[in-house]
Amino acid sequence: MLANFLVPIANDGWRFIAIFAGVTFLGALTGAAWVFWPLFLLTLWCIYFFRDPSRAVPQEDGLLISPADGLVQMVVPAVPPAEMGLGSEPLTRVSVFLSVFDVHINRVPCAGTVETVAYRPGKFLNAAADKASEENERMAITLRRADGRQVGMVQIAGWVARRIVCRVKPGQTVATGERFGLIRFGSRADLYLPPGARLLVAPGQRMIGGETVMAELDPVRAEPRAAVEF
């Protein structure tokens, strides 16, 4: 637990940490322990929430890496959101649920060029629910790999999350494991696999964003996979 505190903090978090710390200071001035200690613990949680650890990103081409930390909530065939431009046929959708205790930095699942970044307002239902993919506020991103295959990922706000941060733009070239945004506070990340991808994860499995290999697009190679810290 201590090691998780001694890591860099996401820039987006400092404003919230300062607010929590300021309120905690005011609580300390009251002299009431029942006011100070809950606020102090909330400040520690805020620091913990915005941690941004480095990750050893697999660099072998043909892999799709988890875009987020969390638990694989479901793996289902689903038609991608229309704004992604991925067609009307169902694709395998892997949904990763992020609790308020997971790292919330989102990472690019594979190298490529950003084709689409589309925001859609919506509800703030429980992100673990299947209908959250259609009804909740979301940011949909489509990547095109060098081989022409497209990969879709969606940031979905949950009932606690009220702010989606996405820093990539159409036409931008991105690297596998590169940070591209986050969602505050508790959310879900959907990954749409291209046809023919070999799924390597299952519901209930825990993901490490930027590290866990979720699927393979090409035949498995015998050589060991290299990893670069990102």
C-alpha positions as CSV (number, residue, x, y, z in Angstrom):
1,M,0.0,0.0,0.0
2,L,2.8,2.4,0.9
3,A,4.5,1.8,-2.5
4,N,1.3,2.9,-4.2
5,F,1.6,6.3,-2.5
6,L,5.2,6.8,-3.5
7,V,4.5,7.1,-7.2
8,P,3.9,10.2,-9.5
9,I,0.5,11.9,-9.2
10,A,-1.5,12.7,-12.4
11,N,-1.5,16.4,-13.1
12,D,-5.3,16.4,-13.1
13,G,-5.3,15.4,-9.5
14,W,-3.4,18.2,-7.8
15,R,-6.4,20.5,-7.9
16,F,-8.6,18.0,-6.1
17,I,-5.9,17.0,-3.6
18,A,-5.5,20.7,-2.8
19,I,-9.3,21.1,-2.2
20,F,-9.4,18.0,0.0
21,A,-6.3,19.1,1.9
22,G,-7.8,22.6,2.4
23,V,-11.0,21.3,3.8
24,T,-9.1,18.9,6.0
25,F,-7.1,21.9,7.4
26,L,-10.3,23.7,8.1
27,G,-11.6,20.6,9.9
28,A,-8.4,20.5,12.0
29,L,-9.1,24.1,13.1
30,T,-12.4,23.0,14.6
31,G,-10.5,20.8,17.1
32,A,-13.0,18.0,16.6
33,A,-11.5,14.6,15.9
34,W,-14.7,13.3,14.4
35,V,-14.4,16.1,11.8
36,F,-10.7,16.0,11.1
37,W,-10.0,12.2,10.8
38,P,-12.6,11.4,8.1
39,L,-11.5,14.4,6.1
40,F,-7.8,13.4,6.5
41,L,-8.6,9.9,5.3
42,L,-10.5,11.3,2.3
43,T,-7.4,13.4,1.4
44,L,-5.2,10.3,1.5
45,W,-7.7,8.5,-0.7
46,C,-7.7,11.3,-3.2
47,I,-3.9,11.1,-3.4
48,Y,-4.2,7.3,-3.8
49,F,-6.8,7.7,-6.5
50,F,-4.7,10.0,-8.7
51,R,-1.6,7.9,-8.6
52,D,0.1,7.4,-12.0
53,P,2.5,4.5,-11.9
54,S,4.8,3.6,-14.7
55,R,4.1,0.4,-16.6
56,A,6.2,-2.2,-18.4
57,V,4.4,-2.1,-21.8
58,P,4.8,-5.1,-24.1
59,Q,6.2,-4.0,-27.4
60,E,5.5,-7.0,-29.7
61,D,3.3,-6.0,-32.7
62,G,-0.1,-7.7,-32.9
63,L,-1.0,-7.4,-29.2
64,L,-3.9,-5.4,-27.7
65,I,-3.1,-4.2,-24.2
66,S,-5.6,-3.4,-21.5
67,P,-6.6,0.3,-21.7
68,A,-7.3,0.5,-18.0
69,D,-6.8,-1.1,-14.6
70,G,-9.7,-3.0,-13.1
71,L,-11.8,-6.1,-13.4
72,V,-13.1,-7.6,-16.6
73,Q,-16.8,-7.2,-16.1
74,M,-18.1,-8.9,-19.2
75,V,-17.0,-10.2,-22.7
76,V,-19.9,-10.0,-25.1
77,P,-20.6,-9.5,-28.9
78,A,-21.9,-6.0,-29.3
79,V,-22.4,-3.5,-32.1
80,P,-20.0,-0.6,-31.6
81,P,-21.3,2.9,-31.0
82,A,-22.3,4.4,-34.4
83,E,-19.9,7.4,-34.0
84,M,-16.9,5.1,-34.0
85,G,-17.3,4.1,-37.7
86,L,-16.7,0.4,-37.0
87,G,-19.8,-0.8,-38.9
88,S,-23.0,-2.4,-37.8
89,E,-21.8,-5.9,-37.2
90,P,-21.2,-7.1,-33.6
91,L,-17.6,-7.2,-32.4
92,T,-16.2,-8.7,-29.3
93,R,-16.5,-6.1,-26.6
94,V,-14.4,-6.4,-23.4
95,S,-15.6,-4.2,-20.6
96,V,-13.2,-3.3,-17.7
97,F,-14.8,-1.9,-14.6
98,L,-12.7,0.6,-12.6
99,S,-13.6,0.9,-8.9
100,V,-12.7,4.1,-6.9
101,F,-9.6,2.2,-5.7
102,D,-8.1,1.4,-9.1
103,V,-5.6,3.5,-11.1
104,H,-7.7,5.6,-13.4
105,I,-5.1,6.6,-16.0
106,N,-6.3,5.2,-19.4
107,R,-3.7,3.9,-21.9
108,V,-3.6,3.2,-25.6
109,P,-4.1,-0.5,-26.4
110,C,-2.0,-0.5,-29.5
111,A,0.1,1.7,-31.7
112,G,-1.7,3.5,-34.5
113,T,-3.4,6.7,-35.7
114,V,-6.4,8.2,-34.0
115,E,-9.3,8.3,-36.5
116,T,-12.2,9.2,-34.4
117,V,-12.7,11.0,-31.0
118,A,-16.5,11.4,-30.4
119,Y,-18.1,12.6,-27.1
120,R,-21.7,11.7,-26.3
121,P,-23.5,13.1,-23.2
122,G,-25.7,10.6,-21.3
123,K,-26.7,9.2,-18.0
124,F,-24.6,8.3,-15.0
125,L,-25.8,4.7,-14.3
126,N,-23.7,2.1,-12.5
127,A,-20.8,1.5,-14.9
128,A,-20.9,-2.2,-14.2
129,A,-24.3,-2.5,-15.9
130,D,-24.5,-3.7,-19.5
131,K,-26.7,-0.8,-20.5
132,A,-24.1,1.7,-19.4
133,S,-22.4,1.1,-22.8
134,E,-25.4,2.7,-24.6
135,E,-26.9,5.1,-22.0
136,N,-24.0,6.6,-20.1
137,E,-21.9,9.6,-20.9
138,R,-19.0,8.4,-23.0
139,M,-16.0,9.2,-25.2
140,A,-15.5,6.9,-28.1
141,I,-12.0,6.6,-29.8
142,T,-11.1,4.6,-33.0
143,L,-7.5,3.7,-33.8
144,R,-6.2,2.5,-37.1
145,R,-3.2,0.3,-37.0
146,A,-0.4,0.4,-39.6
147,D,-1.9,-2.8,-41.1
148,G,-5.2,-1.1,-41.6
149,R,-7.2,-2.9,-38.8
150,Q,-9.3,-0.7,-36.6
151,V,-9.6,-0.9,-32.8
152,G,-12.2,0.8,-30.8
153,M,-12.1,1.9,-27.1
154,V,-14.7,3.8,-25.1
155,Q,-14.3,5.7,-21.8
156,I,-17.6,5.5,-19.9
157,A,-18.6,7.5,-16.9
158,G,-20.2,5.8,-14.0
159,W,-22.6,6.9,-11.2
160,V,-19.7,8.4,-9.3
161,A,-17.6,9.6,-12.3
162,R,-18.6,13.0,-13.6
163,R,-15.7,14.0,-15.8
164,I,-14.1,12.2,-18.8
165,V,-10.7,13.5,-19.7
166,C,-9.4,12.6,-23.2
167,R,-6.2,14.1,-24.7
168,V,-5.9,12.5,-28.1
169,K,-7.2,14.1,-31.3
170,P,-8.0,12.8,-34.8
171,G,-4.9,12.4,-36.9
172,Q,-2.6,12.0,-33.9
173,T,-0.1,9.1,-33.9
174,V,0.0,7.2,-30.6
175,A,2.2,4.4,-29.1
176,T,1.2,1.2,-27.3
177,G,0.7,2.0,-23.6
178,E,0.7,5.8,-24.0
179,R,-1.4,7.7,-21.6
180,F,-4.4,9.3,-23.2
181,G,-6.8,10.3,-20.5
182,L,-8.6,9.4,-17.3
183,I,-12.1,9.3,-15.8
184,R,-13.0,10.7,-12.4
185,F,-14.1,8.9,-10.0
186,G,-15.0,5.3,-10.9
187,S,-15.8,4.2,-14.4
188,R,-15.6,1.7,-17.2
189,A,-13.4,1.2,-20.3
190,D,-14.7,-0.8,-23.3
191,L,-12.4,-2.3,-25.9
192,Y,-13.8,-3.5,-29.3
193,L,-11.6,-6.1,-30.9
194,P,-11.2,-6.3,-34.7
195,P,-12.6,-9.5,-36.4
196,G,-10.3,-12.5,-36.0
197,A,-8.6,-11.3,-32.8
198,R,-7.8,-14.0,-30.3
199,L,-9.2,-13.1,-26.9
200,L,-6.8,-13.9,-23.9
201,V,-8.9,-12.7,-20.9
202,A,-12.1,-13.7,-19.2
203,P,-14.7,-12.1,-16.9
204,G,-13.5,-11.8,-13.4
205,Q,-9.8,-11.4,-14.4
206,R,-8.0,-8.3,-13.1
207,M,-6.3,-6.0,-15.6
208,I,-3.3,-3.8,-15.3
209,G,-3.6,-0.9,-17.7
210,G,-0.7,-0.8,-20.2
211,E,0.6,-4.2,-19.2
212,T,-2.0,-7.0,-19.4
213,V,-2.3,-8.5,-22.9
214,M,-6.1,-8.7,-23.7
215,A,-5.9,-10.1,-27.2
216,E,-3.6,-11.2,-30.1
217,L,-4.2,-10.1,-33.6
218,D,-1.4,-12.3,-35.1
219,P,-0.2,-15.9,-34.6
220,V,1.7,-16.4,-31.3
221,R,5.5,-16.1,-31.8
222,A,8.1,-18.2,-30.0
223,E,10.3,-15.2,-29.0
224,P,9.8,-13.7,-25.6
225,R,7.9,-10.4,-25.5
226,A,9.9,-7.3,-24.9
227,A,8.6,-4.6,-22.5
228,V,9.3,-0.9,-22.3
229,E,8.6,1.1,-19.2
230,F,6.1,3.9,-20.0
